[in-house]
Amino acid sequence: MAADNSQILTSKDLQNLSIDDILNKLNTSNNGLSSSDAEKRISLYGKNEIPEKEENPILKFLGYFINPLAIAIEVAAILSIILGRLPDFYLIIALLFTNVVIEFWQERSAGNAVKALMKKLAINTRVLRDNHWEVIPASELVPGDIIHLSIGNIVPADAKLINGSYLNVDQSSLTGESLPVSKSVGDIIYSSSLVKQGEMDAVVIGTGKGTLFGKTTTLTSEAVKTSNMQKITDKVLYFLVAIAIALDIIIFIDGIILHTNLLDDLLFALILLVASIPIAMPVVLTMTMALGTVELSKKNAIVTRFASVEELSTMDILCSDKTGTLTQNIITAGNPVPYNNYTSDDVLLYAVLSSNRENGDAIDQAIIEKAELLGITKALTNFTQQSFVPFDPSKKRTESTVLNHNNNSILYIMKGEPNTIISLINNVPENLLSEVNNLASGGYRVIAVAISNDKKTYNFVGLIPLFDPLRPDTKEMINTAENMGIKIKMVTGDNIAIAREIGRQISLTGSAINSSDLPKINSSEIEKIDIFAQVFPEQKYDIVKLLKSAKHTVGMTGDGVNDAPALKEANVGIAVYGATDVAKNAADLVLSAPGLSVIVDAVKLGRSVFQKMLSYVLYRITETIRILVFVTAAILIFGFYPITAFMLVILALLNDIPIIAVSTDNVTPSQSPEKWNMKYITGLSSTLGFMGSGETLLLLYIGYSVFHLPLAAVYTIVFLKLIASGHFTMFVTRNRKVFWHNPPSLILFTALLSTIILGYFLSTFGLGMASVGPVISILVVLYAFFWFMVEDGLRLAYDRLFILYKK
């Protein structure tokens, strides 16, 4: 196996050295490596590729059976066999496999970020081997190789430029810079960047995982998420099992004191333990989130991880990349600033005459498009460009010679970096430097234009500001998000002046820092910062981790390779429309249409899903406590089991299966981020559960001690009461206001009502139990309805006193 080159030399080790020092360090020269030397280095450094992390699908599938809730369900299945309750066993196994298959299939279809990263590497590259140029697969490059780069090439490895004039490189997907970057001899060029202009030779200083690109890959693969949903289901499980064990201990102690049959007590204790495990919870919650993903797909958002639907509801911070996310990643020319009696049209006209459409330069394209938009290009018919020298990083300007047909004169035109142009002109306007500084501090990149009739004396024409415009819906999306309690933070690779200007436009009022200040920031201070500038991929990742450590649920939007680690680490990673494959595969949510407004829709839908899941969790804990405490209390008070084992099986079926319909319920999303507050959940559920136990005990007393009903009939009315009360409880837990405020969906209402009606017929006609007739059955249902009204009032009072889930 090849060695990991990151353990030997990395581009970071070499990038600050001089060219000669690097060549010596790598034991190479301008003549390149020999084939034999390259082969030796392949065995030392490994291939120039990102190693795939393949997961055995069988092991991955089996992995879904070893989380705490799955193990508890499996224990329940084993106990069901021990107790001879085969119907329970089949139901438990069916629910377990249903949930695992759904989750496995969803995760399997989510894709692999590392594979996408590998596709991003160049396929072939031109390299100097044995003192002559040849084309080889990029995977065979090693540190010390001399490579040739030209327009259209994807840079195959981290390298230092050693020969040639200049390169114009688009590295926005890697560093987040919105404009192409000029590179010259001595500069570092990064793997996966795209050469837009120029030709140069370079020495490879880092390959595979040793590159900046490879570091991004490592961070992406290292990020591991544990969903809020997994945490909450584990907590619910531990809470319910703890109650069951406590009650089992009470039953055993009572049995010892009263000298009852300990074997019977053991069997019933096992039944209580099985009943305490929320067997249907994974299926209900997964189905609820699955329906949410379907709704999001209709809004041009593809979900790659079910749990992210719920996490959208709890998201309170959204970190957004700037380039291509908040902005359009399109260089755009602003309104020219003319000087020396020239007009704005003159500035654009002369700038176009010093540009070349076929040259592929993004700045030239922006200037030409601005001129076309304003109709200035019509005047070009009066001029002919006789020669053109493209932008040279050493000279920092373009030059052109133009024939003016109006008077048959020759014009010499320059455009470029303002300080360079200013140094070549006569009579510098008084406020020119301050205007350049004002534009630069406002986040604009500035191009200066000058003309001459003799190539000796240049007159200054004006300035053209360049910028990356906001997406049309960015400001509205940010305002809406902040009104919904979501704080927006900009994280960009661009310089702080540009970042501040974009921040001003979208009303980000917090402080702004450079990436160099990031190591000084702790988890409490980071909350006050709205803008992070000149940030590298690993720093975006660190920012997300810091915010998560401050107990925030963090969303991250992005489109480039540089965003992938942070997208993977965030609670909710959102790849915007047009994102790279790397970003898409690292994200939880992929936008399939332009614009960011769908994020707001996704949050609203996530909060709706949260409401449904909260309703179910409250219901499930309440019902479990109601049954466990009632059964235990009845044994202690009356000295007999108040319900048969068969009834418990039917009760489990009728309580859990129809409740799956909660995934279709009508809910109103909240205006602030949600939060799983176990104090609120367990407090309210316990209050309702203990009250329900008391109601049922009272009914048992009335039927057995007051009306002296036969024990078989008592079992029946208790069964019907538990069925009716259980489904009335869902009407209590599904609403934050009075139960009639927000009507349930037709599917949920029908499922709950049908179950109560079925319970009525079973008790009335004695199907599988003693018949108590229609009158008693109706009275029991009315008794349950009365207490349902009381419970709804109790829940309202509890919410007013303990609105903890909002904090």
N, C-alpha and C positions, 0 to 999 in steps of 0.2 A: 504493500500500500504506500502511496506517495505521502511524503510529509506535508504537513500544513504549513504553507509558506508564511503565514502570519506569525508563526513562532520563530522565524528566521530573520526575514527582512520585510518591512512593510513600506508603502509609499510615504507614510508619516516619518519613518526613520530617515528618509533620503531627501525629502522635498526641500529642505532648507540648505542643502549642500550646493556648492558650485558644480558646474557641468563636469569639470575635470575631476573633482573629488568624487562625484557619483560614478563616473567611468572607472576610476581607480577602485572604488569600493565594490563595484560589481564585476571588476576584472574583465572589462570589455573596452572597446575603442570605437571610433567612428566607422571602422570597417565591419563592425558587428561581430557576431559569434560564429564559431564553426558548428557544423551539424553535430559533431560528436560532443562538443561542449553543451550544446542545447539539450541533447538527450540526457546528459548527466544532470542538468538542472531540472529537467522534467521530473526525474526521480527524487530530486531534493525538494523542489518547491511544490510539486504537484501540477496538475493541468490548470490552465487559465479558465476555470469554470466554477460555477456555484454548485457544490455537491447537493444532490437531491436527498431529501429526507423522506424515504418511502415508508408508508405505514401499512402493515399487513391488514387488509380489510377484515379478515376473520377476527384478529386480535382487537381491532378497533370496535367491531360489533360486540364482542364479548365484554369490552370495557364498559359498555353502558349498563352492565349488570352488576357493577361493583361500587356504585355510589351508595351513600348511607340509606337513602329511601328504597333503592332497588333491593339492597340486602335485607332490609326490614320486610319488604313485600315477599321476598323469597323465604324468609323465616316464617312468615304467616302461611305461606303455601305448605311448608313442611309440617307446621302445627296442624293445619287442616287435615292432612293425611293421618297424622297421629290420632286426631280426634274422630277420624272416620267421616269427615265432612267433605265428600268428594265434590258436591256442587260448588262449595266454596273454593276448593282447590282449582277446579277448571276455570272459574270466574277470575280468580287471582292471576293465574298463569296467562289467561287471555288478555287481561288488562296490561300485565307486565310486558308481554311481547308486542302488543299494539303500540305502546309508548316507545319501546326500544326501536322498533322498525321505523316509526315516523322520524325519530331523532336521527337514526343512522342514515336514512335516505336523504334527509335534509343536509346533514353535514357532508355526506359523500358528494353531493352535487355542488357544494360551495366552491370547489376548485382548490388549487394549490399555488400559493404566492411564490414559492421558490421556483416552480416550473416557469412561471411568468417571468421571473427575474432572469432565468437562463436564456429565454427567448430574446431578451433585450440585448444580449451580447452580440457583437458583430460575428458573422459566419466566417468570413475570410479576411485576411489582412496582408499587406505588402511588407515583407521583412528582408533585411540584409543579412544573408547567411553565406558563409564561405566567400565573402567579398563580392557577392553578386545578388541582385534583387530577385526575389521569388514570392509567389503568393501561397500562403499556407493557411490552414484553419486557425482561427484566433485562439482556439483552445490549446494550441501547441506553443504559444508565446511564453517566454520565461524572462525574469528580470535580467537586464543586460542586452536584450535584443534591440536592434535599431529598426524602427518602423517608419514608413512613409504615410503621411496623412494628407488628404486633399478633399475638395468640396464633395459633400454627400456621404463621406465616410462616417461610420459610427466608431468612436474611439474604442479600441478593443481592450485597453488596459490603462492603468495610471502610468503617465510618462512625463518626462521633462523634455521640453523642446530644445533642440541643440543646433538646428540649421534651417535657414530659410528666412523669409521676410516676415510673414505674420499669418495667423489663423483667426477667423471670426467664428466663435463657437457658441452654439445654443446648449446651455447646460441647465435650462430652467427646470426640467423634470428632476434634476438631481439636487440642485442648490436652491431653487425657488426664485432665482433672479429673473426678472421679467424681460430684460433686454439681452441680446447676444453679447458675449464678452470677447474682447480682443486679446489675443495671446501672441507673445513674441518670444525670441530666444531667451531661455532661462526660466520661463513660466512652466507651471505644472498644468497638465491637462488630464481630466478625469475620465475613467472608463464610463461608457454609455452616453457621453456627450456627442453632439452631432456637429460636424464641421460644415459651416455655412459658406465660408469663403477661405481662399488661400491654400497654400501648400507648404508643408514643413516636414522635417525629419525629427524624430524624438527617440529617446532611450527609455525603454520600459523599466519602471522602478517598482511596480507592484502588480501582481496578478491575482485572479481569483478572490479568495477571502481577504487577501492583503490589500485590496483596493478600497477606496471610499465607497464604491458601489457594493463591494463584498461586505463591508461593515454594515451597510443598510440591510443587506440580506440577513446577516446574523441577528441584527436587532429585531427584524420582522419575525424570524423563526423562534426567537427567544420569548417573545411576548405571549403570555398565556393568560386566558381570561377565566375567571370564575363568576358566573352570572349571578345577579341578585336573586333570580328565581331559584337557582340551586341552593343558595344560602337560606332563603326563606322556607323552602320545603324541608330542608334539614332541620331548621329550628322548630317547625311545626311538628315534625316527626318526633324529635327529642322531647318536646313538651307533652305530646299525647302519650308517648310510651312511658314517660315519667309518671304521669297521672295513673295510667293503668297499673304500673308496678306498685305504686303506693296503695292503690285500692286492693290489689291482690294480696299485699301484705296484711292489710286490715282484715280481709276475708279469712286468711290463714290463722291470724291471731284469734279471731272470733270462733273459728272452727276448733282450735285447740281448747279454748275456754269452755265451749259448749259440747266438746267431745263429739263433733259431727264426723261424718265419713271424709277423711282427708283426701282420699282418691277423687271423690266427687268434687271437693273444693279445688283440687289441682286441675281437673278437667275444665271446671268453670273459669278458673283463673286463666287458663290458656285461651279459652273462648274470649274473655275480656281483652287479653293481649292482642289477639287477632283483630278484634273489633276496633282496637285503638289505632291500628295502622291505617293511614289514609290511602288505601289501595288504589282508588280511582283518581287520586290527585294528579299524578303525572299526565294521565290521559286527558283529563279536563283542562289542565293548564296548557298542555301542548296543543290541543285542539283549538283553544281560544287564541293562542298565538298564531297557529296555522291559518285560521280565518283572517287574522290581522294581516298576514303576509299577502293573502289574496287581494284584500282591499288595497294594500299599498301598491301592488303590481298594476292595479287599475289607474293609479296616480303616477305611473312611470318611476316607481322605486322598487328595485328588486332586493329582497331580503335574502342574505346568505347564511344567517344564523338566527334561529327562532327567538332565542332569549333576548336579542337586541330589540325586538318589538316592545317587550316590557320595559327594557332599560331606557328606551326613548322617553317613557313617562316620568322617570326619575332624574333624567338629565337636567342639570342646573347650570352647567357651563358648556359652551360650544366654542372650541378652538378652531379657527378657520385659517387655512392657508390663504394667502392673498392672490398670488399669480394664478390665473385660470379658475379661481374659485370666487373670490369677491370681485376680481377683475376679469377681463375677457382674454388676457394674455395676447393682446394685439397691440403692437406699437402704433400709436396714433399721434398725428401732428396736431398741435393746438393752434391758436390764433397767433400769427406772426407779430413780432414787435419791430416795426420799421425805424430806421434812423436816417439822418442826413437827407431829409426831404424825399426819401423813397416811400412808396406806399406798401401796404401789406401784400398787395398783388405782386409788386415788384420782388419782394423778398421770396415769395413762393416761386415765382417764375424763374429767378436766377438759381434758386435751390434745385428746381427740377432740371435746369440746364447743366447742373453739376451732379446729376444722378444718372443711373443707368438701370432701366427696368429689367434687363436680362441678367444683371449682375447678381441677383438674389439677395441683395443687402436689404435687411428689414427696414432700416431707416430710410433708404432710398424709396422703398415701396410706400412707406407711410407718407412721405412728402409728395410723391406722385399722386397718391389717392386723395390727399387733401386738395391738391391743385385741381384734380378732375372734379371733385365735389363742388368746388367753387367756380368751375368753368374757366379756369385760368389757362388750361392747356391749349385753348384755341389760339392763343398768342404764339405758341411754339412754332407755327408754320412760318413765322418770320425769322426763325433761327435754325441753324444746322450745327449740330455738335460734331466737330471735326476730330477731336481726340478726348479720351477720358482716362484718368488714372484713378483706380478704385482706392478706397480707404486703406491707408497704411498705418499700422499702430505706431511705427517709429516717427512718422510725420503727423499723424493724428488729423488727417484731412483728405478730402478728395479734390481733384483738380480737373478742369476741363477747358478746352479751347473751343470757342463758339463763333460761328460766322453770323453777323447781324445783317440780314438781307435788306433792312430798311436803309442802311447807309453804307453797305458793303465794308463794314469795319469788323475787326477781330476783338472779341472779348475774352478775357481770362478770368475764370470764376473759381473760387475756392469755397468749400463749406467743410466745417469740422468742429473740433473741440474749441470752445470760445477763447480760452487763454492762448491757444496756438494761433488762431486767426488774429486775435488782437495784437499779438507780437509782430505781425507782418503788415499791419495797416498804418496809415498816417492819420494824424488828427483823431485820436481816440475820443469818441463822445464822452462828455463829462460824467453822465450817470450810467454809462454802459456796465462797468464792473459791478456797481450796486444792483443793477437790474439782473445781471447774470446770477449774482449771489441770492437775490430774492427768489428767482425762479428755481434755483437749485435747492434752497431751503424749503421751498414749497413742494418739493418732491418731483420736480421736472428734470429731465435730462435735456440739455440745451445744445442746439446746433447753431453756429454762427455762419453768416454768408458775407462774402466780400467779392468785389469785381475790380478789374483793372483793364486799361486800354493798351498798356505797354509791358505788363508783367513785372513792372518795377514798383509802381505806386498803386497800392490797393485802397479802394474806398469801401468803408463799412456800409453794408446794406441793411442788415437786421438780424434778429434772432428768431429761431423757431423752437418752441418748447415741444417736447415729446413726452407722452404719458401712456400708461396702460389704463384704459377707461373701465369704470365700474360696470358690472353687469346691470342691466336695466332694473332688475327686481331686488338688487342687493340691499338697498337702503330700506325698502319696505319690509323685506324679510327680517332684517335686524331689528327694526322697530317693533314688529309683531312678536318676534322671539323674546325681546326684553320685556314687553308687556305681559308675556306668559311666564315671566320669572326666570328666563334663561339669560345668563350673562355671556356676552360675546367677547372673545379675545382673538386678536390677529397674530398669527405666527408666520413670519415670512423670511425668506432669504435675502430680500432686498434691503437697501440701506435705510437707515432710520429716518432720513428726511422724506423719502418716498412713502415709507410706512406711516409716518405722522400725517402726511397730507391725505392719504387714503383714510386714515383714522378720523381726521377732521371732517371729511366728506360724509362719513357714516356715523358721526357723533360718538366715537369712542373717546370718552373724556378722561380715562384713567392715565396713569403714567406709561411712558415708553422707555424700553431699555435695549441696549445692544446685547448680542449673545455673550460678549466678553464679561458682562456684569452678571450673567446667569449663575455662575458658581457661588456668588455671594448671597443668593436669594434662598430663603427657606420656605417651607410649606405655608407659613402664615403670611409672609410678605408677598408671595406670588399672587395671592388673591386680589391685590390692589393694582396689579399691572394689567393693562389692556393690550399693549402692543409689544411684541417681541421681534426685533429686527436682526438681520444678518445671521439667521439661525441655520445651523447645519442639521442633517437628519437625526443624528444621535441626540441633539439638543431638543428637537421637537418631541422626541420620545421622552426625554428627561422632564420636560415641561408637563406633559400629560401625567407622568408618574407622580410628580410633585403635587399636582392638583388632586389626584386621586388620594394621595396620602393625607391631604387636608380634608378628607371625607366628602369630596364632591363626586358626583356622577358626571363623567366627562365625555362629551362628543367631540369628534375631530373630523373636519372636512378637508379634502385635498384631492389632487389629481396626478401627482407625479411620483417618481421613484423615491424622491426625498421625503414624501409624506407617508410612505408605506409603514415604517416602524411605528410611528405615532398612531396611524389608523388601526394597526393591529393591537396596540397597547390600550387605546381608548376603550371605554365601556361601549361606546357606539362609534365605529369608524364609518364615515360616509364618503364614498368616492363620487365626485361630481361627474356630470356628463362630459364625455371626451377624455376621461381619465386614462392613464396608462393601464395596461393589463396588471402590472404590479400593484398599483393602488386598488384596482377593482378586487383583486383576489385577497388583498389584506383587509378589505373593508367588510362591514356587516350589512351595509346598505349601499346599493349602487344606483345612482340616479340615471335613468335612461333617456332623459330629455333635458334640454338646456334650462338653466334657472335654478334658483334655490328655494323658491316658494314651497316646493314639495316637502322640504324639511319641516316646515310649519305644519303641513297636513300630516306628516308622519308622526310628529310629536302629539298632535291632537288624537290621532288614532291610537298611538301608544298609551296615552292616558286613558282612553276608553277601554283598551284591553286591560290596563291595570285595575280599573274599577270592577270589571267582570271577575278578574282573578281575586281581588280583595273580597268581593261578595262571596265567592266560593270558599275561600280560606276561612272567613268568619263563620260561614254556614257549617263547614266541615268540622271545625274545632267545637263549635257550639253543640252540634249533634252528637259528637263523640262524648263530650263531657255529660250531656243530658242522659245518654244511655248508660255510660259507665257508672256515674254517680247514682243514678236511679236504681240500677240493678244491685249495686253494693249496699245502698241504704235499705232497699227492700229486704235483702237477705238479713241485714243486721236487725231491722225493726220487726219484720213479720216472720222471719225464720224460714222462708222458702224462696226459691227462684221465681221471679215475677213474670218470666216469659220463657217459652220453650226454645230449644236450640234451633228447631226448624223455623220458628218465627224470626229468630235472629238472622238466619240465612236470607229469608224473604225480605226482611227489613233492610239488610245490606244491599240487596239487589235494587229494591225500590227507592232507597235513599240515594244511591250513587249514580245508577245508569241514567235516569231522566235528567239529573242535574248537569249532564254534559251539555244540555241545551242552553246553559248559561253563556256559552260562547257566542250565542246569537242575540243576546239581550240588548235592549236599548239603554244606553247610558249617556250621561252628559259629561264630557271631559272637563277637568278642573282648569282653572286659570293660573295655576302655579304647579311647580314640579311635585310629583307624588313622592311618597317615602314609605317604605315598609317599616312601620313602628310596632315592634313586637309587644311593647307595653300596652299600646292601644288595642292591638289585635287580641292578645291573651286576656286583657282586662275585660273587654266587651264580651268576648266569647264565653269567658268563665261566668260573667254575670248572667248572660242569657242562658247558658247551659245549666247552672245551678238552679236558676228560676224554673227552667223547664223540668228539671228533676223533681223539684218541689210540687209542681202542678201534677205531674204523673203520679207521684206518691199520694197526693191528695185524692186523685181519682181512684187509685188502688184501695185506699182506705174506705172511700165511699162505697165502692162496689163490693169489697170483701167484708168490711166490718159493719157498715150501715145497712146495705141492702142484702147482705149475706148471699151474694151470688156464688154459684159453684166456682171452684178454682179454675176449671177449664174456661168458663165464661169470663173470669177476671183476666186470664191470659189474653183473650180475644180483645177486650176493650182496651187493655194496655197496648196491645199491638196496634190497634186502630189509632189510638191517641198519639203514639210515637210516629206513625206514618203521617197523619194529618199535621201534627205540630212541626215535624221535620220540614215539610214543604211550605208550610206557612212561614217558617223561619227564613227561607230564602227571600220572601217578600220583605222581611224585616232587614236583612243584611244587604240587600241589593241597592238600597236607596240611602242617601245622606239626609233626606228630608222625610216627611210623612210618606207612608208606603204608597199612597195613590198619586204622589207628585209626578212621577215619571213612569208611565205604564210599561210593563214588561213587553218583550217581543211576543208575538203570537205563538211562536214555537215554544218558548219557555213557559208561557202561561198554560198552553195546552198540555205540555209534559207534566207540569206540577198538578194541574187540576185532574188530569187523567189518572195520576197515581193515587190521589186522594179518593177518587171515585172507585178505582180498583180495590183499594183498601176497604172501602164501604161495602162493596159486593162480597169480598172475601169474608168479612165479619157477619154480614147479614145472612148469607146463605151457607155459612160454615164450610167454606172450601179450604180443607187442610187444617181446620180449627173448629172449635165449638161455635154454633150459630147463636147470635144474640138478638136477631130480628132487626127490622128496619128502624123501629122507634129508638131503641137503645143506640144503634149505630149513628142515627142522625144526632141524637143528644151528645154523643161523644165528639162528633165532628164540630158541633156548635160550641161545646166546651173548649175544644182546641182553638176555635176561632176567637172566642172571648179572650183567652190568654194571649193569642197572637196580637190582639189590639193592645193589651197591656204591655206586652214585650216591645211593641213599636214605640209606645210612649216612653218606656224605660230606656230604649236605645237613643231616642232624641235627647232625653235628660243626660244620659251618659256622654253623648257627643258634646253637649254644651259645657259640661264640666271638664272633659278630657279631650280636647281637640289636639291630641298629641301627634296624630299622623300628619298634621299640616306643618309640624315644626321640624 
